[in-house]
Amino acid sequence: VQLVESGGGLVQPGGSLRLSCVVSGFTFSKFDMWWYRQAPGKEREWVASISPGSSRINYADSVKGRFIISRDNAKNTVYLRMNRVKPEDTATYYCYVESLNYWGQGTQVTVSS
């Protein structure tokens, strides 16, 4: 099983970024997918989740209205579109399959001018 995140980097406050997580080794289309993040010195926190058919989507209050989670089951990929980013969004972002307890290696996002 592999989960490989990409798309992180340095972005200015108010800017946008799209993270991707490509998975392999399990039937992606059957599982909820989750995004988490962990800032330096803080606990890992849930950001967003999406059901297999994208009918159920949930967001943490801290990102609601700014971030968009989506998935492409044909590409075994889950995305996190980050809009109007803030310095407090700076963190390492991880994708996660809760049912299987698999994590990706993370991608770093830094929001700074």
Stockholm file with secondary structure:
# STOCKHOLM 1.0

chainA/1-113         VQLVESGGGLVQPGGSLRLSCVVSGFTFSKFDMWWYRQAPGKEREWVASISPGSSRINYADSVKGRFIISRDNAKNTVYLRMNRVKPEDTATYYCYVESLNYWGQGTQVTVSS
#=GR chainA/1-113 SS CEEEEECCEEECTTCCEEEEEEEESSCGGGSCEEEEEECTTSCCEEEEEECTTSCCEEECTTTTTTEEEEEEGGGTEEEEEECSCCGGGCEEEEEEETTTTEECCCEEEEECC
#=GC SS_cons         CEEEEECCEEECTTCCEEEEEEEESSCGGGSCEEEEEECTTSCCEEEEEECTTSCCEEECTTTTTTEEEEEEGGGTEEEEEECSCCGGGCEEEEEEETTTTEECCCEEEEECC
//
